[in-house]
Amino acid sequence: MSLQKGPQEKTILHARNKNRERYDLEAIIVAVPELAKYVKPNKYGDDSVDFSSPIAVKLLNKALLAHYYGILYWEFPDENLVPPIPGRADYIHYMADLLKESNFGRMPEGNQIMCIDIGTGANCIYPIIGVTEYDWNFIATDVNSNSLASAQNIVDSNLSLKDKIICRLQNNTNAFFNGILQPGEKADITICNPPFHSSAEEAQKGTKRKVQNLSGKRVKTPELNFAGISNELIYDGGEHRFIHKMIADSKRFSKDCYWFSTLVSKQSNLKGIYLALDDFKATAVKTIEMGTGNKSTRIVAWTFLNKAEQKEWRDARWKTLAK
C-alpha cells in the first residue's frame, strides 16, 4: 500500500468510534479479500476504495464489520441500502453517552438496556453495533417483511448476536411503537434513521449528489444500490411528516420508554420538531450534532418522564452500575 498523504484522523467522529482513524486497508482486506480489486490511488496518492462503485462500498462496510466488530456474516439483497458503518456507530455511541448522562455519569449497559430500532432494514446495522459495542438488547422493527427476514438471517448467522436481538414486523405502516412494545415491556432508548425523501424523484437527485460527492465524478443515473428500496428512503411527506408521526406515537408510550430519538437530516425540520415536542409535553429535549465526511446531521432525543419518574426508572432498571 502507498504512503498516506491525506487526512490521518476523522476528528469529526465520536471519540469511541473504531473508525475514527484512517482505514487500515491492508488489515480490512485480509477480512474481505474481494475488496482488493476496488482499491486504487485517490487524489492524495493514497490507496483508497472506489466509492463510486456500489459493490466496493458494500464490500468495504462488510470488511469493517468483520475486522472491527467480529461480524463474519453480513449478507443482504443488493437492492437494499448499504449503511456507512462509521456514521451508524456514531449514533450508537452518542446514545450511550445520553444514557450515561441520565445516570449520573455511570454507564448502564449489557442486559440492563433495551433499545428499539425503528426501521432496522435488511442490514440490521444499529443492533449489530449496539450489541458488539455495549452488549445492549434490541428489538429490531421494520414494515418490510423481506427486509426483516434478511435481518433475522444475519442475527441467526452470528453467534454474538443470538439471544440479543428480537426482530418484529410492524404491520401498521402508520405506527412506530404501537404493536411493537408488548404489555409490560420497557425500552430504555429508541433509535431511528428516517426515510428523508418525499418522492422517488427527490431520492434519485439525492443519490446523484451523494455519488458525485463520494467519487468526485459527474453521473447521470447512479446505480440503485445507493438508493435502497422505496420504504428505506421515501415516505409520503418526507422526513418532516415521518418524525411528526413518530412523536405522536411516542406520546402513547410515554411511560414505557426513557428516551426516544431520531436522526434529523434536514436542519430546516428542527423548528417544527421542537414545536411538536412542546405540544406533546416532552419534559426534556436534547439535540446532538454529529457528522461524517462532508455530511452533517443531528440526533434529536426526547423524554416524557418527569424527574421523579426518571429516578424511579434508574432505581428499577439500572441497579447494577458500570463505572
C-alpha positions in Angstrom: 0.0 0.0 0.0 1.2 3.6 -0.7 2.0 6.2 2.0 -1.0 8.1 3.3 -0.8 11.8 2.4 -4.4 12.8 3.1 -6.1 13.4 6.4 -5.0 10.9 9.0 -7.8 11.1 11.5 -11.6 11.7 11.1 -11.8 14.0 14.1 -15.5 14.7 13.5 -16.3 11.2 14.6 -17.1 10.2 18.2 -14.0 9.6 20.4 -15.0 5.9 20.9 -15.7 5.2 17.2 -13.5 2.4 15.9 -13.4 4.1 12.5 -12.0 7.4 13.8 -8.6 6.8 12.3 -7.9 6.3 8.6 -8.9 2.8 7.4 -6.1 0.2 7.7 -6.8 -1.1 4.2 -4.3 -4.0 4.5 -6.0 -5.3 7.6 -9.6 -5.0 6.3 -8.7 -6.6 3.0 -7.5 -9.6 5.0 -11.0 -9.8 6.4 -12.7 -9.5 2.9 -10.1 -10.2 0.2 -12.6 -9.3 -2.6 -12.2 -5.7 -1.6 -8.6 -5.5 -3.0 -9.7 -5.2 -6.6 -11.7 -2.0 -5.8 -8.7 -0.2 -4.2 -6.9 2.5 -6.2 -5.0 5.8 -5.5 -7.1 8.8 -4.6 -6.3 12.5 -5.3 -3.7 12.5 -2.5 -2.0 9.5 -4.0 -3.2 7.2 -1.2 -4.7 3.8 -1.8 -8.5 4.2 -1.4 -11.7 2.4 -2.0 -13.6 3.3 -5.2 -16.6 4.9 -3.6 -18.4 5.3 -6.9 -18.9 1.5 -7.0 -21.9 0.1 -5.0 -20.1 -3.3 -4.9 -17.0 -1.7 -3.4 -18.9 0.3 -0.8 -20.8 -2.9 0.3 -17.5 -4.8 0.5 -15.8 -2.0 2.5 -18.6 -2.0 5.1 -18.6 -5.7 5.2 -14.9 -5.7 5.8 -15.2 -3.0 8.6 -17.8 -5.1 10.4 -15.6 -8.2 10.1 -12.3 -6.5 11.2 -13.6 -4.2 13.9 -16.7 -5.8 15.2 -16.2 -9.5 14.6 -19.3 -9.9 12.4 -18.4 -12.6 9.9 -21.8 -12.9 8.1 -23.4 -9.8 6.7 -25.3 -10.6 3.6 -28.5 -8.9 2.3 -30.0 -8.2 -1.1 -28.2 -5.7 -3.4 -31.4 -3.7 -3.7 -31.3 -2.7 -0.1 -29.5 0.3 1.4 -25.8 -0.1 2.2 -25.2 1.8 5.5 -21.9 3.6 6.2 -20.6 1.9 9.4 -18.8 5.0 10.9 -21.9 7.2 10.9 -24.1 4.4 12.2 -21.6 3.7 15.0 -21.6 7.4 16.0 -25.4 7.3 16.6 -25.0 4.4 19.0 -22.0 6.0 20.8 -23.9 9.2 21.3 -26.9 7.3 22.7 -24.6 5.6 25.1 -23.4 9.0 26.2 -27.1 10.1 26.7 -27.8 7.1 28.9 -24.7 7.8 30.9 -25.6 11.4 31.4 -29.1 10.3 32.5 -27.5 8.0 35.1 -25.1 10.5 36.9 -22.2 9.6 34.7 -22.4 5.9 35.2 -23.0 3.8 32.1 -25.9 1.3 32.3 -25.1 -1.4 29.8 -25.4 -5.1 28.9 -28.7 -6.8 29.7 -29.8 -3.7 31.6 -30.5 -1.8 28.3 -33.3 -2.5 25.8 -33.1 -0.4 22.6 -35.8 -0.3 19.9 -34.5 0.3 16.3 -37.3 1.7 14.2 -36.7 0.6 10.5 -33.8 -1.7 11.1 -33.7 -2.6 7.4 -32.2 -5.7 5.8 -28.7 -4.9 7.2 -29.6 -4.7 10.9 -26.7 -2.4 11.4 -27.7 -0.4 14.5 -28.5 -3.6 16.6 -25.2 -5.1 15.4 -23.1 -2.2 16.6 -25.2 -1.8 19.8 -24.7 -5.4 20.7 -21.0 -5.6 19.9 -20.0 -2.3 21.5 -22.3 -2.2 24.6 -23.9 -5.6 24.9 -27.4 -4.0 24.7 -30.5 -5.9 23.9 -32.5 -4.9 20.8 -36.0 -5.0 19.3 -35.4 -4.5 15.6 -38.5 -3.5 13.7 -39.4 -2.9 10.0 -42.5 -2.7 7.9 -41.0 -4.7 5.1 -41.2 -8.5 5.8 -38.3 -9.3 3.3 -36.0 -6.8 5.0 -36.8 -8.2 8.4 -36.2 -11.7 7.2 -32.8 -10.7 6.0 -32.1 -9.0 9.4 -33.1 -12.2 11.1 -30.8 -14.2 8.9 -27.9 -12.0 9.9 -28.7 -12.4 13.6 -29.0 -16.2 13.3 -25.7 -16.4 11.4 -23.6 -14.6 14.0 -23.2 -16.2 17.4 -22.5 -12.9 19.1 -25.9 -11.6 18.1 -28.1 -14.6 19.1 -30.4 -14.0 22.0 -29.6 -10.3 21.9 -31.8 -9.1 19.0 -35.5 -9.7 18.5 -36.9 -9.0 15.1 -40.5 -7.8 15.0 -42.6 -6.9 11.9 -44.5 -3.7 12.1 -47.8 -4.5 10.4 -49.2 -0.9 10.6 -47.3 1.5 8.4 -48.8 4.4 10.4 -47.5 3.1 13.7 -44.0 3.1 15.3 -44.2 1.7 18.8 -47.8 0.5 18.8 -47.8 -3.2 18.0 -44.1 -3.5 18.8 -43.8 -2.9 22.5 -45.7 -5.7 24.3 -47.6 -5.2 27.6 -45.1 -5.0 30.4 -42.1 -4.3 28.2 -39.9 -1.3 28.7 -37.4 0.3 26.3 -34.5 2.5 27.7 -33.9 4.2 24.3 -35.3 4.1 20.8 -33.3 5.0 17.6 -34.4 5.7 14.1 -32.9 6.7 10.7 -36.0 8.1 9.0 -36.6 8.0 5.2 -36.0 11.6 4.3 -37.2 11.9 0.7 -40.8 12.6 -0.1 -40.7 11.1 -3.7 -38.7 8.8 -5.9 -37.6 11.8 -8.0 -36.2 13.6 -4.9 -34.4 10.4 -3.8 -32.8 10.0 -7.2 -31.5 13.6 -7.1 -30.1 12.9 -3.6 -28.4 9.7 -4.7 -26.8 11.5 -7.6 -25.4 14.2 -5.3 -24.1 11.5 -2.9 -22.3 9.6 -5.6 -20.8 12.7 -7.0 -19.6 13.8 -3.6 -18.1 10.4 -2.8 -16.4 9.8 -6.2 -15.8 13.4 -7.5 -17.4 12.3 -10.7 -20.5 13.6 -12.5 -23.1 10.9 -13.0 -26.3 10.9 -15.0 -28.1 8.0 -13.3 -26.5 6.5 -10.2 -26.8 2.7 -9.6 -29.7 1.8 -7.5 -27.6 0.2 -4.8 -27.0 3.7 -3.3 -30.7 4.4 -3.1 -32.1 1.5 -1.3 -35.7 0.2 -1.7 -38.5 2.7 -1.5 -39.5 2.4 2.2 -35.9 2.9 3.2 -35.6 6.4 1.8 -39.0 7.5 0.6 -42.0 8.5 2.8 -45.1 10.5 1.9 -44.4 13.8 3.3 -40.7 13.0 3.8 -38.7 13.2 7.0 -40.8 16.0 8.4 -44.1 14.0 8.3 -42.4 10.8 9.4 -40.9 12.3 12.5 -44.0 14.2 13.5 -46.0 10.9 13.4 -43.3 9.2 15.4 -43.5 11.9 18.1 -47.3 11.5 18.3 -47.0 7.7 18.6 -44.3 8.1 21.2 -46.6 10.0 23.5 -48.8 6.9 23.8 -45.8 5.1 25.2 -44.5 7.9 27.3 -44.2 5.8 30.5 -42.7 2.8 28.7 -39.5 4.4 27.4 -36.9 6.7 28.9 -35.5 8.3 25.8 -37.0 8.4 22.3 -34.6 9.6 19.5 -34.3 10.0 15.8 -31.8 11.3 13.3 -32.8 14.6 11.6 -31.1 15.1 8.3 -32.6 18.4 7.4 -31.9 21.3 9.7 -34.9 23.1 8.4 -37.1 20.4 10.1 -35.9 21.2 13.6 -38.2 24.1 14.4 -41.3 22.0 13.6 -39.9 19.1 15.6 -39.4 21.3 18.6 -42.9 22.7 18.3 -44.4 19.2 18.1 -42.4 18.1 21.2 -43.7 21.1 23.1 -47.2 20.4 22.0 -47.0 16.8 23.2 -45.4 18.0 26.5 -42.0 16.4 26.3 -40.2 17.1 29.6 -36.7 17.2 28.1 -35.4 17.6 24.6 -31.7 17.2 23.5 -30.1 17.9 20.1 -26.8 16.2 19.4 -24.8 17.4 16.4 -22.8 14.9 14.5 -21.3 14.3 11.1 -19.1 12.1 8.9 -17.0 13.3 6.0 -18.8 16.1 4.2 -22.2 15.4 5.7 -23.5 16.9 8.9 -26.6 15.7 10.7 -28.0 15.6 14.2 -29.9 13.5 16.7 -33.0 14.8 18.5 -33.9 12.9 21.7 -36.8 13.5 24.0 -38.4 12.0 27.1 -41.9 12.4 28.7 -40.7 11.3 32.2 -40.6 13.8 35.0 -37.8 14.0 37.5 -39.4 11.6 39.9 -40.2 9.1 37.2 -36.7 9.3 35.9 -35.3 8.4 39.3 -37.8 5.6 39.6 -36.7 4.3 36.2 -33.0 4.4 37.2 -33.7 2.6 40.5 -35.8 -0.1 38.9 -33.8 -0.8 35.7 -30.2 0.4 36.2 -29.4 -1.1 39.6 -26.1 -2.6 38.5 -24.0 0.3 37.6 -20.8 0.3 35.4 -18.0 2.6 36.4 
